[in-house]
């Protein structure tokens, strides 16, 4: 009976499959790994199957003739193929490509620290981070010095990155170059940056290998994106013994536009009476600054933003003249700066975006230096190398920029960007009886593509073409970056690029028959981010060509290199309400430029630099405590003496190691108060708490027999202040940043 039943079942199956065709195969990803549960079917038919644990499938169909076989699997691009169904079995080997997933996709990070896009787990420093980093005094550049790649240079303003001079790092706001991002320079004293970190919602610090959308920075670019509309209308007041000011932001009722004003005044007279300074300030530093802005949200969701700021400063100081036991050097500076930035970001539809920008600035410095006697009166000694220190310099810089960038999404995470920019710069100097003027018209066109081959493999390819009228020369600068996802939350990135920069105006005063300086970057990066932790390490090599030599003639005959490795670790998870990061850099660099007699390590480069930054907010007492410790090995110093028609090293050495411990505390009593109308923040900070003897460099007398250490004006810097906001509770920002 059993055999009869088996036979009947077989007969039924045979009758059912008579005239049908078997379709089978295997579904895998591009790495040949099986895809389990993929759906396979004939279009407009009920016939199909699902792949098994080996990725295999099979089914039979009674369909005949021309049809379409389709395969789908979540997270992968669909597959389809025209087939002809006859009488023979069909077999297919099918590979599905992973579909782009913005949350899973690899992000190119080689050379770059970014703090703007919250989807990127690699967020490093935002505006609150900068303001609450002890020792930074809310200065963007000072806070970035705690990141790997940046040197601890205290006697000059600027970011000195991976063996590059300060002028090799450029700053950009909403895409356009900022011509004078720092307050005007004072000999042997670093100046602050002009802009508050709270003006910006995005900060991208590139230690090398930056995008083709930017140029004229041999070593590094700091790319800043200004904030859009404020949360609500608000007024704020700031008071301290050093500075006071206030501002107001008005948000329209429809929340589609806003305007704002602010003013600040700084006078260091009270502070200098309490904390004695090494220079004798015969004119106490005082500064005025004011700014205004408006922002308009467009119908398509774009944004038009305008920002203008004006600043003036006045100071004077005396130091003992190094070439005399009785004379003094008296230096005075008056500065006026006006900066304007207009930008328009717009969605054009069909995957197109537009970014337009314009900037205009004027910077004027009136500088005078005198040799004075013990009664602070100007004197003449009839000694050329002493009397030559007397000078008057009136220096004006005008700068204007226009920029247009267009972006098109071409599927998945793939984008193309292209655009152009124009810079006009005028530099006029009246030095004693000597007059000079340098005018340049700079043009650039650029293009860049983001290509996602898979979610795990991406490339960024770009090229930049530049032309400078003052040099009468053009260049082509290719850029390439790759990123590969090695596992969950981990990836490897690599970058290559050629970067050009015009010579400094102080060099072109002597001759404009020069070419671009050049640097070629090679970078390899590993990064892992998860659970509010970031670890990254980076290897780099940078080759310098065509650096400016100033002796025996000014020319592009210099060269050099910089190489090293870095790591960065940040952890906001392990200890509740505690945030810390550790950074370390090793740098080996030498260059032959300026009046160097040979290839030497420049005096702004240390072999080893490291920082430890900690932040803790104690909710019970509504107080945040911040500590920063920075360390750097001694930097080289040299005394070059001209002898027999060439420069020789008459003396050299290394400064003592650099140590600095910064501490700050902020009390926010409004925390936890519901419906509060006013929000207070009280804060205090101390730089170099331990009073370490910091030596940045050495100055030499004319004959080289006397050398003097370059130190900070005072061993410690103290700051206390009160911030009051009427409208928006900013205290929560500081707390949330530490949670």
C-alpha positions in Angstrom: 0.0 0.0 0.0 2.8 2.4 0.9 4.6 1.8 -2.4 1.3 2.5 -4.3 0.9 5.8 -2.5 4.5 6.7 -3.2 4.0 6.0 -6.8 0.9 8.0 -7.0 2.6 11.0 -5.4 5.5 10.7 -7.9 3.1 10.5 -10.8 1.3 13.6 -9.6 4.6 15.6 -9.3 5.7 14.4 -12.7 2.5 15.5 -14.3 2.7 18.9 -12.5 6.3 19.6 -13.7 5.9 18.3 -17.2 6.8 21.1 -19.5 8.3 23.3 -16.8 11.9 24.6 -16.7 14.2 24.6 -13.6 15.9 27.9 -12.8 18.7 27.8 -10.2 21.8 29.7 -9.1 23.7 31.4 -6.3 23.4 35.0 -4.9 26.5 36.6 -3.4 28.0 40.0 -2.6 31.0 41.4 -4.5 33.3 39.5 -2.0 31.7 36.2 -3.0 30.0 35.9 0.4 26.5 34.3 0.3 23.5 36.5 0.7 20.8 34.7 2.8 17.2 35.4 2.1 17.6 37.2 -1.2 14.3 37.3 -3.2 14.5 35.8 -6.8 11.6 36.0 -9.1 10.4 36.3 -12.7 9.0 39.8 -13.3 5.2 39.9 -13.6 5.0 36.2 -12.5 4.3 34.3 -9.2 7.3 32.0 -9.8 10.3 32.5 -7.6 12.4 31.5 -4.6 14.5 32.7 -1.7 18.2 32.0 -1.3 19.3 29.6 1.4 22.2 29.8 3.9 24.7 29.1 1.0 23.1 31.8 -1.1 21.7 29.1 -3.5 18.2 29.0 -4.9 16.1 27.0 -7.4 12.5 26.9 -8.6 10.6 25.7 -11.7 8.4 27.8 -14.0 5.9 27.1 -16.8 6.6 30.5 -18.3 8.1 30.5 -21.9 9.9 33.0 -24.1 11.4 36.4 -23.2 11.2 37.4 -19.5 13.1 39.3 -16.9 14.7 37.7 -13.9 14.9 40.0 -10.9 16.8 39.7 -7.6 16.5 42.0 -4.5 18.0 42.0 -1.1 17.8 44.7 1.6 20.8 47.0 1.6 21.9 46.0 -1.9 21.2 47.4 -5.4 18.6 45.4 -7.3 19.6 43.1 -10.1 17.7 42.2 -13.2 18.5 40.4 -16.5 16.6 39.5 -19.6 16.3 35.7 -20.0 14.8 33.3 -22.6 13.0 30.4 -21.1 12.9 27.4 -23.4 13.2 23.7 -22.5 16.7 23.7 -20.9 17.4 24.4 -17.3 19.0 27.8 -16.5 21.7 28.6 -14.0 22.9 32.0 -12.8 25.7 33.3 -10.6 24.5 36.7 -9.3 26.6 39.3 -7.5 24.8 42.2 -5.8 26.5 45.5 -5.1 25.9 47.1 -1.7 23.6 50.1 -1.8 25.0 53.4 -0.4 24.0 53.9 3.2 25.0 57.3 4.5 25.0 56.1 8.1 27.2 53.0 7.3 29.4 54.6 4.7 33.1 55.2 5.2 34.2 58.8 5.7 37.5 60.1 4.3 39.4 61.4 7.4 43.1 61.5 6.4 44.6 64.7 7.7 41.3 66.2 8.8 39.6 66.9 12.2 36.0 67.8 11.7 33.4 69.1 14.1 30.3 70.0 12.2 28.3 67.1 10.8 26.6 65.3 13.7 26.3 62.2 11.6 30.0 61.8 11.6 31.2 60.1 14.8 34.6 61.8 14.3 33.4 65.1 15.7 36.3 66.5 17.7 36.1 70.2 18.7 33.0 72.3 18.6 32.5 75.9 19.9 31.8 74.7 23.5 34.9 72.5 23.4 37.0 75.4 22.4 35.6 77.8 25.0 35.9 75.3 27.8 39.4 74.1 27.0 41.6 75.4 29.8 44.4 77.5 28.7 42.7 78.5 25.4 40.9 81.6 26.7 38.2 80.9 24.1 40.7 81.4 21.3 40.2 79.0 18.4 43.9 78.7 17.5 44.9 78.1 21.1 42.4 75.3 21.5 43.5 73.6 18.2 47.1 73.5 19.6 45.9 70.6 21.8 45.3 68.5 18.6 48.1 66.5 17.0 50.1 68.2 14.3 50.0 71.7 15.9 53.1 73.1 17.6 53.3 75.0 20.9 54.6 78.3 19.5 54.0 81.2 22.0 56.0 84.1 20.5 54.2 84.3 17.1 50.6 84.2 16.1 49.4 81.5 13.8 49.0 77.7 13.5 52.3 76.0 12.9 51.4 72.6 11.6 53.7 69.6 10.7 56.9 71.5 10.1 55.1 74.5 8.4 55.5 78.1 9.3 52.4 80.0 10.7 51.7 81.7 7.3 51.5 78.2 5.7 48.1 77.7 7.4 45.1 79.7 6.0 41.7 80.3 7.5 38.4 80.3 5.5 35.0 81.5 6.6 32.0 80.1 4.6 34.5 79.2 1.9 36.3 82.5 1.4 39.8 83.3 2.6 40.3 85.5 5.7 43.3 87.8 5.0 44.1 88.9 8.5 42.6 86.3 11.0 44.8 87.5 13.9 45.2 90.8 15.7 48.3 92.6 14.4 51.7 91.2 15.5 53.8 92.5 18.3 57.5 91.4 18.5 57.9 88.2 20.5 54.3 88.2 21.7 51.6 86.0 20.0 48.3 87.7 19.1 44.9 86.2 19.5 42.5 85.3 16.7 39.9 87.9 15.8 36.9 85.6 15.8 34.8 84.1 18.6 34.2 80.3 18.4 30.5 81.0 18.9 30.3 82.5 15.5 30.7 79.1 14.0 28.7 75.9 13.9 31.4 73.9 12.0 35.1 73.7 12.4 37.3 71.6 10.1 41.0 71.6 10.9 43.1 69.9 8.3 46.7 69.1 9.2 47.3 68.3 5.5 45.7 66.7 2.4 42.8 69.1 2.3 40.1 69.5 -0.5 40.7 70.9 -3.9 38.0 73.5 -3.1 40.7 75.4 -1.2 44.2 76.6 -2.0 47.2 78.8 -1.2 47.9 77.0 2.1 51.2 75.1 1.9 50.6 73.1 5.1 47.1 73.4 6.6 43.6 74.9 6.3 41.2 75.9 9.0 37.7 75.9 7.5 35.0 77.6 9.5 31.2 77.6 8.8 29.2 80.3 10.4 26.0 79.7 12.3 22.6 80.1 10.7 19.5 81.5 12.5 19.6 81.8 16.3 17.3 79.7 18.4 15.4 82.8 19.6 15.9 86.5 20.3 18.4 87.1 23.0 20.5 89.8 24.7 23.8 89.2 26.4 26.3 91.1 28.6 29.9 90.2 29.4 31.9 91.9 32.2 35.5 91.3 33.5 38.4 93.4 34.7 40.0 93.1 31.3 37.0 93.5 28.9 33.3 94.2 28.8 30.7 94.2 26.1 27.2 93.1 25.0 25.1 92.1 22.1 21.6 91.5 20.8 20.1 89.0 18.4 16.6 89.5 17.0 14.8 86.6 15.4 11.8 87.4 13.3 8.4 86.1 14.4 8.3 83.7 11.4 11.7 82.5 12.3 13.0 83.0 8.7 15.3 85.9 9.3 17.4 87.6 12.0 19.7 90.5 12.7 22.2 91.2 15.4 24.7 93.7 16.9 27.5 93.5 19.4 30.2 95.7 20.9 33.2 95.0 23.1 35.9 97.1 24.7 39.2 95.8 26.2 41.6 97.8 28.4 44.4 96.0 30.2 45.3 98.8 32.5 43.8 97.3 35.7 45.2 93.9 34.9 48.7 95.2 34.3 48.7 97.1 37.6 47.9 93.8 39.4 50.0 91.4 37.3 53.3 93.0 36.3 54.5 92.5 32.7 58.1 92.2 31.5 57.8 94.9 28.8 57.2 98.4 30.0 53.9 99.3 28.5 54.0 103.1 28.0 50.7 102.8 26.2 48.3 100.3 27.8 46.8 98.0 25.2 43.2 98.8 24.4 40.9 97.5 21.8 37.4 98.3 20.4 35.5 95.9 18.3 31.9 95.8 17.0 30.0 93.5 14.6 26.7 93.2 12.9 24.9 90.5 11.0 21.8 89.5 9.2 20.5 86.1 8.1 17.6 85.2 5.8 16.2 81.7 5.1 15.1 81.3 1.5 12.0 79.6 0.2 14.0 76.6 -0.9 15.6 76.1 2.5 18.8 78.0 1.6 20.5 80.7 3.7 21.8 84.2 2.9 24.2 85.5 5.6 26.1 88.7 6.0 28.6 89.4 8.8 30.7 92.6 9.3 33.1 93.4 12.1 35.3 96.4 12.8 38.2 96.5 15.3 40.8 99.0 16.4 43.7 98.6 18.7 46.4 100.8 20.2 49.4 99.9 22.3 53.1 100.8 23.0 55.9 99.0 24.9 59.6 99.4 25.7 62.3 96.8 26.2 66.0 97.2 27.0 68.0 97.3 23.8 70.1 94.2 23.4 73.0 96.1 21.8 73.3 98.7 24.6 73.4 98.8 28.4 71.5 102.2 28.6 69.2 102.4 25.5 65.7 101.1 25.0 63.6 99.9 22.1 60.2 101.6 22.1 57.5 100.0 19.8 54.1 101.3 19.2 51.2 100.0 17.1 47.8 101.3 16.0 45.6 98.9 14.0 42.3 99.2 12.2 40.6 96.2 10.7 37.3 95.9 8.8 36.1 92.5 7.7 32.9 91.6 5.6 31.6 88.3 4.6 28.5 87.6 2.4 27.4 84.1 1.6 24.4 82.4 -0.1 23.7 78.7 0.2 20.8 77.4 -2.0 19.1 74.2 -3.0 18.5 74.4 -6.8 16.5 71.2 -7.1 17.2 67.9 -8.9 20.2 67.2 -6.7 21.9 70.5 -7.3 23.2 72.9 -4.6 24.9 76.3 -4.9 27.3 78.1 -2.6 28.2 81.7 -3.4 30.5 83.8 -1.3 32.1 87.3 -1.2 34.5 88.8 1.2 36.1 92.2 1.6 38.6 93.4 4.2 40.9 96.4 5.0 43.7 96.1 7.5 45.8 99.1 8.4 48.9 99.1 10.7 50.7 102.2 11.8 53.9 101.1 13.5 56.8 103.1 15.0 60.0 102.0 16.7 62.4 104.3 18.4 65.7 104.0 20.1 65.3 105.9 23.4 67.6 106.9 26.2 67.1 106.3 30.0 64.7 109.3 30.0 62.5 107.7 27.3 63.6 110.3 24.8 64.5 109.4 21.2 68.3 109.6 20.5 70.7 109.1 17.6 73.9 107.2 18.3 75.6 107.4 14.9 76.0 103.7 15.1 74.4 102.2 12.0 73.2 98.9 13.5 71.6 100.7 16.4 70.2 103.7 14.5 68.8 101.3 11.9 66.3 100.1 14.4 64.5 103.5 14.2 61.7 103.2 11.7 58.1 104.2 10.8 55.9 101.8 8.9 52.4 102.6 7.5 51.1 99.4 6.1 47.7 98.9 4.4 46.2 95.6 3.0 43.0 95.5 0.9 41.5 92.2 0.0 38.4 91.1 -1.9 37.2 87.7 -2.9 34.4 86.2 -5.0 33.6 82.5 -5.0 31.0 80.1 -6.6 30.7 76.4 -6.0 28.1 74.1 -7.4 27.4 70.5 -6.2 25.4 67.7 -7.9 24.4 64.5 -6.3 24.8 61.7 -8.9 23.3 58.8 -7.0 24.0 57.2 -3.6 26.8 59.1 -1.8 28.4 60.2 -5.1 28.8 63.9 -5.6 30.6 66.2 -8.0 31.6 69.7 -7.1 33.1 72.4 -9.2 33.6 76.1 -9.1 35.9 79.1 -9.3 37.1 82.0 -7.2 38.8 85.3 -7.6 41.0 87.2 -5.1 42.1 90.8 -5.4 44.8 91.9 -3.0 46.6 95.2 -2.6 49.5 95.7 -0.2 50.9 99.2 0.3 53.8 100.0 2.6 55.5 103.3 3.5 58.7 102.3 5.3 60.6 105.5 6.3 61.3 107.0 2.9 60.7 103.8 1.0 57.3 103.1 -0.7 56.2 99.8 -2.1 52.9 98.5 -3.6 52.1 94.9 -4.6 48.8 94.2 -6.4 47.7 90.7 -7.4 44.7 89.3 -9.2 44.4 85.6 -8.4 42.1 83.2 -10.2 41.3 79.6 -9.5 39.0 76.9 -11.0 38.5 73.6 -9.3 36.6 70.3 -9.5 36.1 67.4 -7.1 34.2 64.1 -7.0 33.2 61.9 -4.1 32.9 58.3 -5.4 31.5 55.5 -3.3 32.5 52.2 -4.9 30.8 50.4 -1.9 29.8 51.5 1.5 33.3 50.3 2.6 35.3 51.9 -0.1 35.3 55.6 -1.1 37.5 58.0 -3.1 37.7 61.8 -3.4 39.4 63.0 -6.5 40.1 66.7 -7.2 42.1 69.1 -9.2 42.8 72.8 -8.8 44.1 75.2 -11.4 45.5 78.6 -10.2 46.9 81.7 -11.8 48.5 84.7 -10.1 49.0 88.0 -12.0 51.8 89.2 -9.8 53.8 86.1 -10.5 52.6 85.7 -14.1 52.5 81.9 -13.5 49.9 79.1 -13.2 49.9 75.8 -11.6 47.8 72.6 -11.5 47.3 70.9 -8.1 45.9 67.4 -8.1 44.4 65.9 -4.9 43.4 62.3 -4.1 42.0 60.7 -0.9 40.9 57.1 -0.3 39.0 55.5 2.6 38.4 51.8 3.3 36.2 50.5 6.1 38.1 47.8 8.0 35.3 46.9 10.4 32.5 48.3 12.4 33.3 51.9 13.3 36.9 51.5 12.0 38.5 52.6 8.8 41.8 53.3 7.0 42.3 56.5 4.9 45.1 57.7 2.7 45.6 61.1 1.0 47.9 62.6 -1.6 48.1 66.1 -2.9 50.2 68.9 -4.3 49.7 72.3 -2.7 51.0 75.7 -3.8 51.4 79.0 -2.1 52.5 82.4 -3.3 55.6 83.9 -1.6 54.9 86.3 1.3 54.6 90.0 0.5 57.6 90.6 2.7 59.6 88.5 0.2 58.1 89.9 -3.0 59.0 93.5 -1.9 62.5 92.7 -3.1 61.5 91.0 -6.3 58.3 89.6 -7.9 60.4 87.4 -10.2 59.5 84.4 -8.1 57.4 81.3 -8.5 55.0 79.4 -6.2 56.3 77.5 -3.2 55.3 73.8 -3.3 54.5 71.0 -0.9 53.6 67.4 -1.7 51.6 65.6 1.0 51.4 61.8 1.7 49.1 60.7 4.6 48.0 57.4 6.0 45.4 57.4 8.7 43.5 54.8 10.9 40.5 55.8 12.9 38.0 54.0 15.1 35.0 55.7 16.6 32.3 54.1 18.9 30.3 54.9 22.0 31.6 58.5 22.3 35.2 57.4 22.0 37.6 58.3 19.2 41.0 56.8 18.4 43.0 57.9 15.4 46.6 57.6 14.4 48.3 59.1 11.4 51.6 58.8 9.5 52.6 61.7 7.2 55.4 62.8 4.9 55.6 66.2 3.3 58.1 67.3 0.7 58.9 71.0 0.2 60.1 72.4 -3.1 60.8 75.9 -4.3 60.9 77.5 -0.9 62.1 81.1 -0.8 65.8 81.8 -0.2 66.7 85.4 0.7 70.5 85.1 0.4 72.6 85.6 -1.7 69.6 86.6 -3.9 65.9 86.1 -3.3 64.9 83.0 -5.3 62.9 79.8 -5.2 66.0 77.7 -4.5 64.9 76.3 -1.1 63.6 72.9 -0.2 62.8 70.7 2.8 60.8 67.9 4.3 58.6 67.0 7.3 57.7 63.5 8.4 56.3 61.9 11.5 53.4 60.2 13.2 50.5 61.3 15.5 47.8 59.8 17.6 44.6 61.1 19.3 42.3 59.5 21.8 39.1 61.1 23.2 36.8 59.4 25.7 33.5 60.8 26.9 32.0 57.5 27.9 34.1 55.6 30.4 33.7 58.0 33.4 30.3 59.6 33.8 30.3 63.4 33.3 34.0 63.3 32.5 35.5 64.1 29.1 39.1 63.9 28.2 41.5 63.7 25.3 45.1 62.9 24.7 47.2 63.9 21.7 50.8 63.2 20.7 52.9 64.2 17.7 56.4 63.2 16.6 58.0 65.5 14.0 61.2 65.2 12.0 61.6 68.2 9.8 64.4 70.2 8.1 64.3 72.9 5.5 66.7 75.2 3.6 65.0 78.6 3.2 65.4 82.3 4.0 69.0 82.9 5.1 69.7 79.4 6.3 73.3 78.3 5.5 72.1 74.7 5.2 69.2 72.4 5.7 68.1 72.9 9.4 65.2 72.2 11.7 63.3 75.6 11.9 63.0 77.3 15.2 59.2 76.7 15.4 59.4 72.9 15.3 59.8 70.5 18.3 60.4 66.8 18.0 57.7 65.8 20.5 54.5 67.6 21.5 51.7 66.2 23.7 48.5 67.5 25.4 46.1 66.1 28.0 42.7 67.9 28.2 40.2 67.0 30.9 36.7 68.3 31.6 34.3 67.5 34.4 30.9 69.0 35.2 29.7 68.4 38.8 25.9 68.7 38.6 25.3 69.0 42.4 27.3 72.2 42.6 26.5 73.3 39.0 30.2 73.8 38.3 32.6 72.7 35.6 36.3 72.0 36.1 38.7 72.0 33.2 42.4 71.1 33.1 44.9 71.2 30.2 48.5 70.1 30.3 50.7 70.7 27.3 54.3 69.6 26.7 56.9 70.0 24.0 60.5 69.2 23.8 62.9 72.2 23.3 62.9 73.9 19.9 66.2 74.8 18.1 67.6 78.3 18.0 70.3 79.8 15.8 72.5 82.9 15.5 73.5 83.4 11.8 76.4 85.7 11.2 77.5 86.9 7.7 81.1 86.2 7.1 83.1 86.0 3.8 80.0 86.5 1.7 78.0 83.7 3.3 75.9 83.0 6.5 77.4 80.7 9.1 76.0 79.3 12.3 77.8 81.3 15.1 75.7 79.8 17.9 72.9 77.2 18.2 71.1 75.1 20.8 67.7 74.0 22.0 65.4 75.8 24.4 64.3 74.1 27.6 61.3 71.8 27.3 57.9 73.5 27.3 55.4 72.8 30.1 52.1 74.5 30.7 49.2 73.5 33.0 46.0 75.5 32.4 43.0 75.5 34.7 39.5 77.0 34.4 36.3 76.7 36.3 32.8 77.8 35.4 29.7 78.1 37.7 26.3 78.1 36.1 23.7 78.8 38.8 20.8 78.8 36.4 21.1 75.0 35.8 17.9 73.3 36.9 15.8 76.4 37.3 12.6 76.2 35.3 11.3 79.3 33.5 14.4 81.3 34.3 14.5 84.7 32.7 18.3 85.3 33.0 21.1 82.8 32.6 24.4 83.5 34.4 27.8 82.0 33.9 30.7 82.9 36.3 34.1 81.7 35.2 37.8 82.0 36.0 41.0 80.6 34.5 44.7 80.5 35.0 47.3 79.7 32.4 50.6 78.1 33.4 49.4 77.4 36.9 52.7 75.9 38.0 54.7 79.0 36.8 57.0 76.9 34.6 59.8 78.9 33.0 58.9 79.0 29.3 61.5 79.9 26.8 60.4 80.2 23.2 63.6 81.4 21.5 66.7 83.5 21.9 67.5 87.0 20.5 71.1 87.9 19.7 73.0 91.2 19.8 74.6 92.5 16.6 78.0 91.0 17.4 76.5 87.8 18.7 78.1 88.0 22.1 74.8 88.6 24.0 71.7 86.5 23.8 68.4 87.0 25.6 65.7 84.5 26.1 62.2 85.2 24.6 59.7 84.6 27.4 56.0 85.3 27.9 55.3 88.8 29.2 54.3 87.2 32.6 54.6 83.7 34.0 50.9 83.3 34.5 47.8 84.8 32.9 44.6 85.2 35.0 41.1 85.8 33.8 37.7 86.2 35.6 34.4 87.2 34.2 30.6 87.1 34.3 28.4 86.3 31.3 24.7 87.1 31.4 22.2 85.9 28.7 18.6 87.1 28.5 16.7 84.8 26.3 18.7 81.7 25.5 20.1 79.4 28.2 23.7 78.8 27.0 24.6 77.1 30.3 23.1 73.8 29.1 25.5 73.7 26.2 28.5 73.5 28.5 26.9 70.8 30.5 25.7 68.6 27.7 29.1 68.8 26.1 30.5 67.0 29.1 27.8 64.3 29.4 
